[in-house]
Amino acid sequence: MKKFVITTVLSLMSFGFYAQNLNVKSETTTEVTTVKDSKGVKEVEKKVVTKEFQDVKVDDTKRHGKNGRNMPQVTTNPVEVVETTSVSVDGDVKYVDVDRSAYYMYKGNKYQLKRNDKGYTFHADNGNKNGFLRKTSDNHYIYVRGNEISVGHFNAEGNLVIDTYDKDSDSIITTIYTSAK
C-alpha cells in the first residue's frame, strides 16, 4: 500500500513537467532621485519593469529528422513585450502607461497614432481619422476602422501588429505598421 501511494503521488507530481513552456524575460530598471524643497526631502523612485513573453509549443503535425518520423518540431509565437512604469513618491505608488504615440509606415504611406483619454486614434498622412484603438485587459488593443474590428499589439521592435479576420477566406490577415524612427 505504501508503494502504491508513493507511486501515485510521484506520478501526479510529474504531470507539471509536461506543461507547455512560456519563455519569460523580465528586466527591472530602478531610478531613485532625492528632491529637497521647502517641505523637506522627498525620495522619488521610478521603476520600469519590461517583460517579454513567448509561447513555446510542440507542433505534432510538423516533424523533423529522417523522413519526418523522428521528433515533433518546437514552434514559437512572436515575442510580446509588456512594459509597466511605476513612480513612487514617499511610498505613494502611481502607475504610468507607456505612450505609443508615434508615426508608423505601411506600404509607403505614413500614419500617425495619437493618444487621447480613451486610447489612441489612428490618422492617415492627410490628417483623416483612419480608426481608433482601445486597450484590453491583456495588453492588446481593439482596432476599429469603419465596420472592421481587429485585434492589435506592439511587438518587440515597437511595430504595431494588427490581426483582422477575413470572413471570405476564413483566415487571419496580419498587417504590420512599422515604427518610423
MOKAUR-V802348 format. One record per residue. N is the residue number from 1. RES is the residue in three letters. SS is DSSP state (a for helix, b for strand, c for the rest). BURIAL is + if it has 16 or more other C-alpha atoms within 10 Angstrom, else -. D_FIRST is the distance of its C-alpha to the first C-alpha in Angstrom with 1 decimal. Layout:
n:N res:RES ss:SS burial:BURIAL d_first:D_FIRST
n:N res:RES ss:SS burial:BURIAL d_first:D_FIRST
This chain:
n:1 res:MET ss:c burial:- d_first:0.0
n:2 res:LYS ss:a burial:- d_first:3.8
n:3 res:LYS ss:a burial:- d_first:5.5
n:4 res:PHE ss:a burial:- d_first:5.1
n:5 res:VAL ss:a burial:- d_first:6.4
n:6 res:ILE ss:a burial:- d_first:8.7
n:7 res:THR ss:a burial:- d_first:9.9
n:8 res:THR ss:a burial:- d_first:10.6
n:9 res:VAL ss:a burial:- d_first:12.4
n:10 res:LEU ss:a burial:- d_first:14.3
n:11 res:SER ss:a burial:- d_first:15.4
n:12 res:LEU ss:a burial:- d_first:16.6
n:13 res:MET ss:a burial:- d_first:18.5
n:14 res:SER ss:a burial:- d_first:20.1
n:15 res:PHE ss:a burial:- d_first:21.9
n:16 res:GLY ss:a burial:- d_first:24.4
n:17 res:PHE ss:a burial:- d_first:25.7
n:18 res:TYR ss:a burial:- d_first:27.0
n:19 res:ALA ss:c burial:- d_first:29.2
n:20 res:GLN ss:c burial:- d_first:33.0
n:21 res:ASN ss:b burial:- d_first:34.8
n:22 res:LEU ss:b burial:- d_first:37.6
n:23 res:ASN ss:b burial:- d_first:40.0
n:24 res:VAL ss:b burial:- d_first:41.4
n:25 res:LYS ss:b burial:- d_first:44.2
n:26 res:SER ss:b burial:- d_first:45.3
n:27 res:GLU ss:b burial:- d_first:48.5
n:28 res:THR ss:b burial:- d_first:49.8
n:29 res:THR ss:b burial:- d_first:53.4
n:30 res:THR ss:b burial:- d_first:54.7
n:31 res:GLU ss:b burial:- d_first:58.4
n:32 res:VAL ss:b burial:- d_first:59.5
n:33 res:THR ss:b burial:- d_first:63.2
n:34 res:THR ss:b burial:- d_first:64.9
n:35 res:VAL ss:b burial:- d_first:67.8
n:36 res:LYS ss:b burial:- d_first:70.4
n:37 res:ASP ss:b burial:- d_first:72.6
n:38 res:SER ss:c burial:- d_first:74.6
n:39 res:LYS ss:c burial:- d_first:71.5
n:40 res:GLY ss:b burial:- d_first:69.7
n:41 res:VAL ss:b burial:- d_first:67.2
n:42 res:LYS ss:b burial:- d_first:64.6
n:43 res:GLU ss:b burial:- d_first:61.8
n:44 res:VAL ss:b burial:+ d_first:61.0
n:45 res:GLU ss:b burial:+ d_first:57.8
n:46 res:LYS ss:b burial:+ d_first:57.4
n:47 res:LYS ss:b burial:+ d_first:54.0
n:48 res:VAL ss:b burial:+ d_first:53.5
n:49 res:VAL ss:b burial:- d_first:50.0
n:50 res:THR ss:b burial:- d_first:50.0
n:51 res:LYS ss:b burial:+ d_first:46.8
n:52 res:GLU ss:b burial:+ d_first:46.7
n:53 res:PHE ss:b burial:+ d_first:44.0
n:54 res:GLN ss:b burial:+ d_first:43.3
n:55 res:ASP ss:b burial:- d_first:40.6
n:56 res:VAL ss:b burial:- d_first:39.2
n:57 res:LYS ss:b burial:+ d_first:37.8
n:58 res:VAL ss:b burial:- d_first:36.9
n:59 res:ASP ss:b burial:- d_first:39.3
n:60 res:ASP ss:b burial:- d_first:38.0
n:61 res:THR ss:b burial:- d_first:41.4
n:62 res:LYS ss:b burial:- d_first:43.1
n:63 res:ARG ss:b burial:+ d_first:42.1
n:64 res:HIS ss:b burial:- d_first:43.6
n:65 res:GLY ss:c burial:- d_first:43.9
n:66 res:LYS ss:a burial:- d_first:45.4
n:67 res:ASN ss:a burial:- d_first:46.2
n:68 res:GLY ss:a burial:- d_first:44.0
n:69 res:ARG ss:c burial:- d_first:40.9
n:70 res:ASN ss:c burial:- d_first:39.1
n:71 res:MET ss:b burial:- d_first:37.7
n:72 res:PRO ss:b burial:+ d_first:38.1
n:73 res:GLN ss:b burial:+ d_first:40.7
n:74 res:VAL ss:b burial:- d_first:40.1
n:75 res:THR ss:b burial:- d_first:42.5
n:76 res:THR ss:b burial:- d_first:43.6
n:77 res:ASN ss:c burial:- d_first:45.4
n:78 res:PRO ss:c burial:- d_first:48.5
n:79 res:VAL ss:c burial:+ d_first:48.1
n:80 res:GLU ss:b burial:+ d_first:48.6
n:81 res:VAL ss:b burial:+ d_first:50.1
n:82 res:VAL ss:b burial:+ d_first:49.7
n:83 res:GLU ss:b burial:+ d_first:52.0
n:84 res:THR ss:b burial:- d_first:51.8
n:85 res:THR ss:b burial:+ d_first:54.6
n:86 res:SER ss:b burial:- d_first:54.5
n:87 res:VAL ss:b burial:+ d_first:57.4
n:88 res:SER ss:b burial:- d_first:56.9
n:89 res:VAL ss:b burial:- d_first:60.0
n:90 res:ASP ss:c burial:- d_first:59.3
n:91 res:GLY ss:c burial:- d_first:55.8
n:92 res:ASP ss:b burial:- d_first:56.8
n:93 res:VAL ss:b burial:- d_first:54.9
n:94 res:LYS ss:b burial:- d_first:56.3
n:95 res:TYR ss:b burial:- d_first:55.0
n:96 res:VAL ss:b burial:- d_first:57.5
n:97 res:ASP ss:c burial:- d_first:57.1
n:98 res:VAL ss:c burial:- d_first:58.1
n:99 res:ASP ss:c burial:- d_first:61.5
n:100 res:ARG ss:c burial:- d_first:61.5
n:101 res:SER ss:c burial:- d_first:65.2
n:102 res:ALA ss:b burial:- d_first:66.8
n:103 res:TYR ss:b burial:+ d_first:68.6
n:104 res:TYR ss:b burial:+ d_first:66.7
n:105 res:MET ss:b burial:+ d_first:68.1
n:106 res:TYR ss:b burial:- d_first:67.3
n:107 res:LYS ss:c burial:- d_first:69.5
n:108 res:GLY ss:c burial:- d_first:72.3
n:109 res:ASN ss:b burial:- d_first:72.5
n:110 res:LYS ss:b burial:+ d_first:71.9
n:111 res:TYR ss:b burial:+ d_first:69.9
n:112 res:GLN ss:b burial:+ d_first:69.5
n:113 res:LEU ss:b burial:+ d_first:66.4
n:114 res:LYS ss:b burial:+ d_first:67.6
n:115 res:ARG ss:b burial:+ d_first:65.5
n:116 res:ASN ss:c burial:- d_first:66.3
n:117 res:ASP ss:c burial:- d_first:64.7
n:118 res:LYS ss:c burial:- d_first:62.4
n:119 res:GLY ss:c burial:- d_first:61.3
n:120 res:TYR ss:b burial:+ d_first:63.6
n:121 res:THR ss:b burial:+ d_first:66.5
n:122 res:PHE ss:b burial:+ d_first:67.1
n:123 res:HIS ss:b burial:+ d_first:70.7
n:124 res:ALA ss:b burial:+ d_first:72.5
n:125 res:ASP ss:c burial:- d_first:75.1
n:126 res:ASN ss:c burial:- d_first:77.9
n:127 res:GLY ss:c burial:- d_first:76.4
n:128 res:ASN ss:c burial:- d_first:75.2
n:129 res:LYS ss:b burial:- d_first:71.9
n:130 res:ASN ss:b burial:+ d_first:69.5
n:131 res:GLY ss:b burial:+ d_first:66.4
n:132 res:PHE ss:b burial:+ d_first:64.1
n:133 res:LEU ss:b burial:+ d_first:60.6
n:134 res:ARG ss:b burial:+ d_first:58.2
n:135 res:LYS ss:b burial:+ d_first:55.1
n:136 res:THR ss:c burial:- d_first:51.7
n:137 res:SER ss:c burial:- d_first:48.8
n:138 res:ASP ss:c burial:- d_first:47.0
n:139 res:ASN ss:c burial:- d_first:50.1
n:140 res:HIS ss:c burial:+ d_first:51.6
n:141 res:TYR ss:b burial:+ d_first:54.9
n:142 res:ILE ss:b burial:+ d_first:56.2
n:143 res:TYR ss:b burial:+ d_first:59.5
n:144 res:VAL ss:b burial:+ d_first:62.0
n:145 res:ARG ss:b burial:- d_first:65.1
n:146 res:GLY ss:c burial:- d_first:67.2
n:147 res:ASN ss:c burial:- d_first:65.0
n:148 res:GLU ss:b burial:- d_first:62.5
n:149 res:ILE ss:b burial:+ d_first:59.2
n:150 res:SER ss:b burial:+ d_first:57.1
n:151 res:VAL ss:b burial:+ d_first:54.4
n:152 res:GLY ss:b burial:+ d_first:55.2
n:153 res:HIS ss:b burial:+ d_first:53.9
n:154 res:PHE ss:b burial:+ d_first:55.2
n:155 res:ASN ss:b burial:+ d_first:53.8
n:156 res:ALA ss:c burial:- d_first:53.6
n:157 res:GLU ss:c burial:- d_first:57.3
n:158 res:GLY ss:c burial:+ d_first:58.4
n:159 res:ASN ss:c burial:+ d_first:59.4
n:160 res:LEU ss:b burial:+ d_first:59.1
n:161 res:VAL ss:b burial:+ d_first:56.9
n:162 res:ILE ss:b burial:+ d_first:57.5
n:163 res:ASP ss:b burial:+ d_first:55.3
n:164 res:THR ss:b burial:+ d_first:57.1
n:165 res:TYR ss:b burial:- d_first:56.0
n:166 res:ASP ss:b burial:- d_first:58.6
n:167 res:LYS ss:c burial:- d_first:58.4
n:168 res:ASP ss:c burial:- d_first:60.8
n:169 res:SER ss:c burial:- d_first:58.7
n:170 res:ASP ss:c burial:- d_first:55.4
n:171 res:SER ss:b burial:- d_first:54.6
n:172 res:ILE ss:b burial:- d_first:54.4
n:173 res:ILE ss:b burial:- d_first:57.5
n:174 res:THR ss:b burial:- d_first:57.1
n:175 res:THR ss:b burial:- d_first:60.1
n:176 res:ILE ss:b burial:+ d_first:60.3
n:177 res:TYR ss:b burial:+ d_first:63.0
n:178 res:THR ss:b burial:+ d_first:63.5
n:179 res:SER ss:b burial:+ d_first:64.2
n:180 res:ALA ss:c burial:- d_first:67.9
n:181 res:LYS ss:c burial:- d_first:68.1
